[in-house]
C-alpha cells in the first residue's frame, strides 16, 4: 500500500537535466501529503499536513527545485462521512476548502461512494460541491481486481460527469472529478488521489523536457538505455532528499510517481515526436509510448502511483494541436493506454454526449484496467457545453490549452 505525501520535483545533477541559463528542465509538479483524518471535524490533522508540506517544499526549494504545487489527500470520503448526510457534509468540506485556499494547497477527498454503489442524488451533490468549493477534487472507482467492473459506479460516474458539465462554465468543473479504474492509494496526482494508512508523502514530477533532450541524442537502438540512465541520475538526488524529510518529520516516504506529467511548456507530445520524427498519432506513436513506459516502470527507485505515461489532451499544446489536425481519436488514446498510459485525461468531447455513451467509455476503461496486472487508469472527460465535433474550444483555466472537440465513435 502506498502511504504518502507526494512531491513532484526537478533533478539536481547531470548536464542534460538542465535547460538554458543553468536551470532545471523539469519541475516538482506536486508534493502531496496523505493523511488519515478522524472525521469531517478533524481540521487538526489537516493543519499538521500543511506544516509538513511547507517544510518539505522549503527543503526542496532551498536546493534549487521548483515546487509547482503542494497538495493534501485524505482517505476515501465515504470512510469518514459517518452519520453526517451528504447534504450536510458540504459545510464541513467548505472548512477544509478554506484552509486549503488560505495555504494555497489543492485538496482531494478521494472516492465519494463505496465501490459499486449508486445513488440517484450523487450528481446533484457533486455539482453543489463544485459550486461551493475551490480546491476540492474527488473520484469514483469503476473497477478493481477484487470486484471487477463496477457497473453501478460507472452509472453514477457518468451522471456526475454530465451534471458537472452542464452546471459549470465551459464544463471546466470536470477538471476536479475522475472515474478511477483499478487505481491504488498513494497516487500523488489529482483527481484520482486517495490515502490509506499512516501519514506519508510521495513525489510526482513534470519532466517531458528531459525526455525530449534524451531523444534528441538517441535513436530507437539506444533510446531506452539512455533514458533510463538519465532519469535515474536526475531522480536519485530527489529520493535522497525525500528520505531526509521522512527521517526528520516522521512521515513515511512512499516514493516517486514516475509518470512524466506534462505542462503547457513541457509537452509529452513533443517528446514523443522527437523520438518518432512523426506527428503524434502517426505510426510509431504506439511504439514510443511503450518504450517510455517500459523505462519509467524499470527505474531503480522507490515508486508509487500510476508510474505510467500521461496523455492529457488539453494540458499539452502538441497533443491539443494534433487533435485539431484529426491525427488520432478517443479510441486510439485508449489503445495507447493499453501499452503505456494512465487512461483518458481531459479529453474534450461534445456537450450533448449522452450518459449512456459516457457509461460505455467508462466501461472500456474499466475493462482495460483489468486486462493487465496492476494497470491503473482513470478517465477525466470534458463535455464542452454547446460545442460539437470540430468546434474550437478555449478555457479560463490557465493550465488548459485551446483545442477542438473530439468525435466519440
C-alpha positions as CSV (number, residue, x, y, z in Angstrom):
1,X,0.0,0.0,0.0
2,X,1.2,3.5,-0.7
3,X,1.2,5.8,2.3
4,X,2.1,9.2,1.1
5,X,2.9,12.8,0.8
6,X,3.5,13.4,-2.9
7,X,6.3,15.6,-4.2
8,X,6.9,16.5,-7.8
9,X,10.4,17.8,-8.4
10,X,13.3,18.8,-10.6
11,X,16.5,16.8,-10.7
12,X,19.8,18.1,-9.3
13,X,22.6,16.6,-11.3
14,X,23.7,15.6,-14.8
15,X,24.3,18.2,-17.5
16,X,21.3,17.1,-19.6
17,X,18.8,17.8,-16.9
18,X,19.5,21.5,-17.2
19,X,17.9,23.9,-19.6
20,X,19.0,27.4,-20.6
21,X,20.7,29.6,-18.0
22,X,21.6,26.5,-15.9
23,X,18.0,26.0,-14.7
24,X,16.5,22.5,-14.3
25,X,14.4,21.4,-17.2
26,X,11.9,19.6,-15.1
27,X,9.6,20.6,-12.2
28,X,8.2,19.2,-9.0
29,X,4.6,19.1,-10.0
30,X,3.4,18.4,-6.5
31,X,4.2,17.5,-3.0
32,X,1.1,15.6,-1.8
33,X,0.6,14.7,1.8
34,X,-1.5,11.6,2.5
35,X,-3.3,12.0,5.8
36,X,-5.8,9.8,7.7
37,X,-8.4,12.0,9.4
38,X,-10.8,11.0,12.2
39,X,-13.8,12.7,10.6
40,X,-15.3,15.7,9.0
41,X,-14.5,17.9,12.0
42,X,-10.8,16.9,12.1
43,X,-9.1,20.1,10.9
44,X,-6.1,19.4,13.3
45,X,-4.8,16.6,11.1
46,X,-5.2,18.9,8.0
47,X,-3.2,21.6,9.7
48,X,-0.4,19.2,10.6
49,X,-0.3,18.1,7.0
50,X,0.0,21.7,5.9
51,X,3.0,22.2,8.2
52,X,4.7,19.1,6.7
53,X,4.1,20.3,3.2
54,X,5.6,23.7,3.9
55,X,8.7,22.2,5.5
56,X,9.1,19.8,2.6
57,X,8.7,22.5,0.0
58,X,11.2,24.7,1.8
59,X,13.8,22.0,1.8
60,X,13.4,21.2,-1.9
61,X,13.4,24.9,-3.0
62,X,16.5,25.6,-0.9
63,X,18.5,23.2,-3.1
64,X,17.1,24.6,-6.3
65,X,14.0,22.6,-7.1
66,X,10.9,24.4,-8.5
67,X,8.0,23.0,-6.5
68,X,4.9,23.8,-8.5
69,X,2.1,22.8,-6.1
70,X,1.6,21.2,-2.7
71,X,-1.5,19.0,-2.0
72,X,-3.3,17.0,0.6
73,X,-5.2,13.8,0.1
74,X,-7.4,12.1,2.7
75,X,-8.7,8.6,2.9
76,X,-11.8,8.0,0.9
77,X,-14.6,10.4,1.7
78,X,-17.2,7.6,2.3
79,X,-15.0,6.1,5.0
80,X,-15.2,9.2,7.3
81,X,-18.7,10.6,6.4
82,X,-20.1,8.9,9.5
83,X,-23.6,9.8,10.4
84,X,-23.4,13.1,8.5
85,X,-25.7,13.2,5.4
86,X,-24.2,14.1,2.0
87,X,-26.1,17.4,2.0
88,X,-24.8,18.2,5.5
89,X,-21.2,17.3,4.5
90,X,-20.8,20.3,2.2
91,X,-20.5,22.7,5.1
92,X,-17.7,20.6,6.7
93,X,-15.9,20.3,3.4
94,X,-16.1,24.1,3.0
95,X,-13.9,24.3,6.1
96,X,-11.3,22.1,4.6
97,X,-11.5,24.2,1.4
98,X,-11.0,27.4,3.3
99,X,-7.8,26.0,4.9
100,X,-6.6,24.8,1.5
101,X,-7.3,28.2,-0.1
102,X,-5.5,30.1,2.7
103,X,-2.4,27.9,2.4
104,X,-2.5,27.7,-1.5
105,X,-3.0,23.9,-1.3
106,X,-5.0,21.5,-3.5
107,X,-7.2,19.0,-1.7
108,X,-8.6,15.6,-2.6
109,X,-11.2,13.7,-0.6
110,X,-10.8,10.5,-2.7
111,X,-13.7,8.3,-3.6
112,X,-17.1,9.7,-2.6
113,X,-19.1,6.5,-2.8
114,X,-18.2,2.9,-1.7
115,X,-17.3,0.5,-4.6
116,X,-20.1,-0.4,-6.9
117,X,-22.7,1.8,-5.2
118,X,-25.2,4.0,-7.0
119,X,-27.1,7.0,-5.5
120,X,-29.5,8.9,-7.7
121,X,-28.7,12.2,-5.8
122,X,-24.9,12.0,-6.0
123,X,-24.7,14.1,-9.2
124,X,-26.6,16.9,-7.6
125,X,-24.3,16.7,-4.6
126,X,-21.2,16.8,-6.9
127,X,-22.5,19.9,-8.6
128,X,-23.0,21.6,-5.2
129,X,-19.5,20.7,-4.1
130,X,-18.0,22.1,-7.3
131,X,-20.0,25.3,-6.8
132,X,-19.3,25.8,-3.1
133,X,-15.6,24.9,-3.0
134,X,-12.5,26.0,-5.0
135,X,-9.8,23.3,-4.3
136,X,-11.5,20.0,-3.6
137,X,-11.1,17.1,-6.1
138,X,-12.9,13.7,-5.9
139,X,-13.4,10.5,-7.7
140,X,-15.4,7.3,-8.1
141,X,-14.0,3.8,-8.6
142,X,-15.2,1.9,-11.6
143,X,-13.1,-1.2,-11.4
144,X,-10.8,-3.2,-9.1
145,X,-9.1,-6.5,-9.2
146,X,-11.2,-7.7,-6.3
147,X,-14.6,-6.6,-7.7
148,X,-14.1,-6.5,-11.4
149,X,-16.0,-3.9,-13.5
150,X,-18.4,-1.9,-11.2
151,X,-21.5,-1.1,-13.3
152,X,-23.3,0.8,-10.5
153,X,-20.3,3.1,-10.1
154,X,-20.0,3.6,-13.8
155,X,-23.6,4.8,-14.0
156,X,-23.0,7.2,-11.1
157,X,-19.8,8.5,-12.6
158,X,-21.4,9.1,-15.9
159,X,-24.2,11.1,-14.3
160,X,-21.8,13.2,-12.3
161,X,-19.7,14.0,-15.4
162,X,-22.7,15.2,-17.4
163,X,-24.2,17.1,-14.5
164,X,-20.9,19.0,-13.8
165,X,-20.5,19.7,-17.5
166,X,-24.0,21.2,-17.7
167,X,-23.5,23.3,-14.5
168,X,-20.0,24.8,-14.8
169,X,-18.6,27.4,-17.1
170,X,-17.2,25.6,-20.2
171,X,-17.6,22.3,-18.4
172,X,-14.4,23.1,-16.5
173,X,-15.8,21.7,-13.3
174,X,-14.8,18.2,-14.5
175,X,-11.2,19.2,-14.0
176,X,-11.8,18.2,-10.4
177,X,-13.5,14.8,-11.0
178,X,-12.4,11.5,-12.4
179,X,-13.6,7.9,-12.8
180,X,-10.7,5.8,-11.5
181,X,-10.1,2.2,-12.7
182,X,-8.1,-0.1,-10.5
183,X,-6.2,2.8,-9.0
184,X,-4.2,2.2,-5.8
185,X,-4.0,4.6,-2.9
186,X,-1.0,6.8,-2.8
187,X,-1.3,8.4,-6.3
188,X,0.1,11.9,-5.9
189,X,-1.8,13.3,-8.9
190,X,-5.3,14.6,-8.7
191,X,-8.2,13.9,-9.0
192,X,-7.6,10.2,-8.5
193,X,-5.6,10.6,-5.3
194,X,-6.7,9.0,-2.1
195,X,-4.8,7.8,1.0
196,X,-4.7,4.8,3.3
197,X,-2.8,4.0,6.5
198,X,-0.2,6.1,8.3
199,X,0.5,9.6,7.3
200,X,3.0,9.8,4.5
201,X,4.2,11.6,1.4
202,X,5.2,10.9,-2.2
203,X,6.6,12.7,-5.3
204,X,5.3,13.5,-8.7
205,X,7.4,15.1,-11.4
206,X,6.8,17.2,-14.6
207,X,9.6,16.1,-16.9
208,X,8.7,15.8,-20.6
209,X,11.6,18.2,-21.4
210,X,14.0,15.6,-20.0
211,X,12.7,13.0,-22.4
212,X,12.9,15.4,-25.3
213,X,16.6,16.2,-24.6
214,X,17.4,12.5,-24.3
215,X,15.6,11.7,-27.5
216,X,17.4,14.5,-29.4
217,X,20.6,12.5,-29.0
218,X,19.2,9.0,-29.3
219,X,17.7,6.6,-31.8
220,X,15.5,3.5,-31.4
221,X,18.5,1.4,-30.7
222,X,19.8,3.3,-27.6
223,X,16.9,5.5,-26.5
224,X,15.7,3.1,-23.8
225,X,19.1,2.8,-22.1
226,X,19.9,6.5,-22.5
227,X,16.6,7.4,-20.9
228,X,16.9,5.0,-18.0
229,X,20.4,6.3,-17.2
230,X,19.3,9.9,-17.4
231,X,16.2,9.6,-15.3
232,X,18.0,7.7,-12.5
233,X,20.7,10.3,-12.4
234,X,18.1,13.0,-12.2
235,X,15.7,11.4,-9.7
236,X,18.1,9.7,-7.2
237,X,19.0,13.0,-5.6
238,X,15.3,13.7,-5.1
239,X,14.8,10.3,-3.5
240,X,17.7,11.0,-1.1
241,X,16.3,14.4,0.0
242,X,12.8,12.9,0.4
243,X,14.2,10.3,2.7
244,X,15.9,13.0,4.7
245,X,12.5,14.8,5.0
246,X,10.9,11.5,6.1
247,X,13.6,10.8,8.8
248,X,13.2,14.3,10.2
249,X,9.4,14.6,10.1
250,X,8.5,11.0,11.0
251,X,6.1,10.9,7.9
252,X,6.6,7.9,5.7
253,X,8.0,8.3,2.2
254,X,6.2,6.3,-0.4
255,X,8.3,7.2,-3.5
256,X,8.1,8.9,-6.8
257,X,5.2,8.6,-9.3
258,X,7.4,8.4,-12.3
259,X,4.7,9.4,-14.7
260,X,6.1,12.2,-16.9
261,X,3.4,14.7,-16.2
262,X,3.2,17.3,-19.0
263,X,2.7,21.1,-18.7
264,X,2.0,23.9,-21.2
265,X,5.7,24.4,-21.6
266,X,6.7,20.7,-21.2
267,X,4.9,18.6,-23.9
268,X,4.9,14.9,-23.8
269,X,3.6,15.0,-27.4
270,X,6.7,16.9,-28.4
271,X,8.9,14.5,-26.6
272,X,7.3,11.5,-28.4
273,X,7.7,13.3,-31.8
274,X,11.4,13.9,-31.1
275,X,11.8,10.1,-30.9
276,X,9.5,9.1,-33.7
277,X,10.2,12.0,-36.1
278,X,6.5,11.8,-36.9
279,X,3.4,13.8,-35.7
280,X,1.8,12.3,-32.6
281,X,-0.9,9.8,-33.7
282,X,1.0,8.5,-36.7
283,X,2.6,5.1,-37.0
284,X,5.3,4.5,-34.3
285,X,3.4,6.6,-31.7
286,X,2.3,3.3,-30.0
287,X,5.9,2.0,-30.0
288,X,7.2,5.3,-28.4
289,X,4.5,5.1,-25.7
290,X,5.5,1.5,-24.9
291,X,9.2,2.4,-24.8
292,X,8.8,5.3,-22.4
293,X,6.5,3.3,-20.1
294,X,8.9,0.4,-20.1
295,X,11.7,2.7,-18.9
296,X,9.7,4.5,-16.2
297,X,8.5,1.3,-14.8
298,X,12.0,-0.1,-14.6
299,X,13.8,2.7,-12.8
300,X,15.9,1.7,-9.7
301,X,13.9,4.0,-7.4
302,X,11.1,3.7,-4.9
303,X,8.0,4.3,-7.0
304,X,4.3,4.8,-6.4
305,X,1.0,5.8,-8.0
306,X,0.4,5.4,-11.7
307,X,4.1,5.4,-12.9
308,X,2.7,5.4,-16.5
309,X,2.5,7.7,-19.5
310,X,0.1,10.6,-19.2
311,X,-1.6,12.0,-22.4
312,X,-3.8,14.8,-21.2
313,X,-5.1,16.4,-24.4
314,X,-5.9,20.0,-23.2
315,X,-3.0,20.2,-20.8
316,X,-0.4,19.6,-23.6
317,X,-0.1,22.1,-26.6
318,X,1.2,19.5,-29.0
319,X,-1.4,16.9,-28.1
320,X,-4.1,19.6,-28.5
321,X,-2.7,20.7,-31.8
322,X,-2.6,17.1,-33.2
323,X,-6.2,16.6,-32.0
324,X,-7.1,19.7,-34.0
325,X,-5.4,18.1,-37.0
326,X,-7.5,14.9,-36.5
327,X,-4.4,12.8,-36.2
328,X,-5.9,10.5,-33.6
329,X,-9.2,9.5,-32.0
330,X,-10.5,8.9,-28.5
331,X,-10.4,5.2,-29.2
332,X,-6.7,5.4,-30.3
333,X,-5.9,7.2,-27.0
334,X,-7.3,4.2,-25.2
335,X,-5.2,2.0,-27.5
336,X,-2.1,3.9,-26.4
337,X,-3.1,3.4,-22.8
338,X,-3.1,-0.4,-23.3
339,X,0.7,-0.3,-23.6
340,X,1.6,2.7,-21.5
341,X,-0.8,5.3,-20.4
342,X,-2.9,6.3,-17.4
343,X,-6.2,6.4,-19.3
344,X,-8.3,9.2,-20.9
345,X,-7.3,12.5,-19.4
346,X,-9.0,15.9,-20.0
347,X,-10.4,14.7,-23.3
348,X,-12.8,17.3,-24.9
349,X,-15.9,15.7,-26.3
350,X,-19.3,17.1,-27.5
351,X,-21.5,18.7,-24.9
352,X,-24.5,16.7,-26.0
353,X,-22.8,13.3,-25.4
354,X,-25.3,11.1,-23.7
355,X,-25.0,9.5,-20.3
356,X,-25.2,6.1,-22.0
357,X,-22.2,6.9,-24.2
358,X,-20.2,8.1,-21.2
359,X,-21.0,4.8,-19.5
360,X,-19.7,2.8,-22.5
361,X,-16.5,4.8,-22.5
362,X,-16.0,4.2,-18.8
363,X,-16.8,0.5,-19.3
364,X,-14.0,0.2,-21.8
365,X,-11.5,2.0,-19.5
366,X,-12.6,-0.3,-16.6
367,X,-12.2,-3.4,-18.8
368,X,-8.8,-2.4,-20.0
369,X,-7.6,-1.7,-16.4
370,X,-8.3,-5.4,-15.5
371,X,-6.6,-6.9,-18.6
372,X,-3.1,-6.4,-17.1
373,X,-1.9,-6.8,-13.6
374,X,-1.7,-3.6,-11.6
375,X,-3.0,-1.4,-14.5
376,X,-4.1,1.9,-13.0
377,X,-6.2,4.0,-15.3
378,X,-8.6,6.9,-15.0
379,X,-11.0,8.8,-17.2
380,X,-11.5,12.5,-16.9
381,X,-13.8,13.5,-19.7
382,X,-14.6,17.1,-20.6
383,X,-18.0,17.5,-22.1
384,X,-18.0,21.0,-23.7
385,X,-21.5,22.6,-23.4
386,X,-23.0,23.9,-26.6
387,X,-20.0,22.6,-28.7
388,X,-19.9,19.9,-31.3
389,X,-17.2,17.9,-33.1
390,X,-14.5,20.1,-34.6
391,X,-15.6,23.3,-32.7
392,X,-12.7,25.4,-31.4
393,X,-12.6,25.5,-27.5
394,X,-10.8,27.8,-25.1
395,X,-10.6,27.8,-21.4
396,X,-10.4,30.2,-18.4
397,X,-8.2,27.7,-16.5
398,X,-4.6,28.8,-17.0
399,X,-3.4,25.2,-17.1
400,X,-5.5,24.2,-20.1
401,X,-4.9,25.0,-23.7
402,X,-7.1,25.6,-26.7
403,X,-8.1,22.6,-28.9
404,X,-11.1,21.3,-30.8
405,X,-13.9,19.0,-29.7
406,X,-13.1,15.4,-30.5
407,X,-15.5,12.9,-32.0
408,X,-16.7,10.0,-29.9
409,X,-17.2,6.9,-32.1
